Amino acid sequence: MSVDSIVLDRDGESGAVESVADGRVRVRLAGGAVLDLPEGALDALPDGTYRTDLAFGALASGESTTLQEVEERLAISSRVRETGRVVARTVTETVDEPVDGAGWRETVDVERVPVGREVDAAEPPREEGDVTIIPVYEEVLVVQKRLVLREEIRLTTRRTPTDGPTHVTLRRQRVEVERLPPSDAGPADG
């Protein structure tokens, strides 16, 4: 912006820029009144003149008028305030559910078979079909030591299928939430 530039107000009145300093523009009107305007109040036009939305007649009631910029600012702050409390409890319930399906049940028969014969060495347990044989030994003191097989324990495993409903216990959890007033019991902010 140069000195002697033309400034037009919203009503078409004109003035001349007298000086520009520190973001302020001094405008002298045709009647001799002087206005001190913020530089941001003027908009440049393509022809080199300036336009403002202000009315010079309303501003120039005296010899010299200063127009100040006013700016509002908003300051936002927050604070923590208890407005209530909640208590949450987990409750576990057990429910018996019927289960339909085939399965099996195993039973073991134990049979003791006396043997009573001498052997040269101990043998490990063995299987004969579906029978597991566990040898039981005893050392007997004679003039010399001999190993005698006293008995054999025979374990027979049998599987029997089962049909029909069976009950299985299942656990379920649910949460109970209880709302409580704030501990300070003051009025809540709305």
C-alpha positions, 0 to 999 in steps of 0.5 A, spaced: 500 500 500 502 506 498 501 513 500 496 517 496 492 511 494 485 512 494 480 508 499 473 507 498 468 506 503 461 502 503 457 508 501 462 510 495 465 516 499 473 516 498 479 518 502 487 518 501 492 514 504 496 519 508 501 514 512 502 506 513 505 504 520 505 498 525 499 495 521 495 502 521 493 506 515 491 513 516 486 516 511 484 523 510 477 524 508 475 530 503 472 534 508 479 534 512 477 529 517 483 523 519 481 516 520 486 511 523 484 504 521 487 497 522 490 495 515 486 489 515 480 493 514 482 495 507 481 490 501 485 491 495 482 492 488 485 490 481 485 497 479 490 499 485 484 502 489 482 500 496 475 498 499 473 498 506 466 495 509 466 501 514 462 508 513 467 514 513 461 518 515 459 514 521 466 514 523 468 521 522 464 525 526 470 529 529 477 531 527 480 525 528 477 518 529 481 511 531 478 505 529 481 499 534 481 492 532 477 488 537 478 480 538 475 475 542 478 469 545 475 463 548 479 459 554 477 452 555 479 448 561 476 442 564 476 439 571 475 432 574 469 431 578 466 425 580 458 425 578 457 418 580 460 411 581 459 404 579 460 397 582 461 391 577 460 384 580 461 378 576 457 372 578 458 365 576 452 360 576 452 353 574 447 349 570 447 342 568 446 341 561 444 334 558 448 331 553 446 326 548 451 322 545 455 315 545 461 313 549 464 308 553 465 306 560 472 302 561 472 297 567 478 293 569 477 286 572 483 284 577 484 276 578 490 273 582 493 267 579 498 263 584 504 260 580 509 258 585 515 256 581 522 258 581 525 262 575 532 264 573 530 271 572 525 276 573 520 278 567 517 285 565 509 285 565 506 282 558 500 282 554 496 277 552 490 279 548 486 284 552 489 281 558 495 285 562 500 280 566 504 283 572 508 278 575 509 278 582 516 275 585 519 273 592 526 272 594 526 265 598 532 264 603 534 257 602 542 255 602 542 259 596 538 264 594 532 262 588 527 266 585 520 264 586 514 266 582 509 267 587 503 269 583 501 273 577 496 279 577 491 279 571 488 285 569 482 285 563 480 291 561 473 291 558 469 297 554 462 297 554 458 302 550 453 307 553 448 310 550 443 315 552 443 322 556 448 324 560 449 331 564 455 335 564 455 341 569 457 348 565 459 355 568 456 361 566 458 368 568 454 374 568 456 381 570 451 385 575 452 393 575 450 398 580 450 405 579 452 409 586 451 416 587 458 420 588 462 420 594 461 428 595 454 427 594 454 434 591 449 437 585 452 434 578 454 439 573 448 439 567 
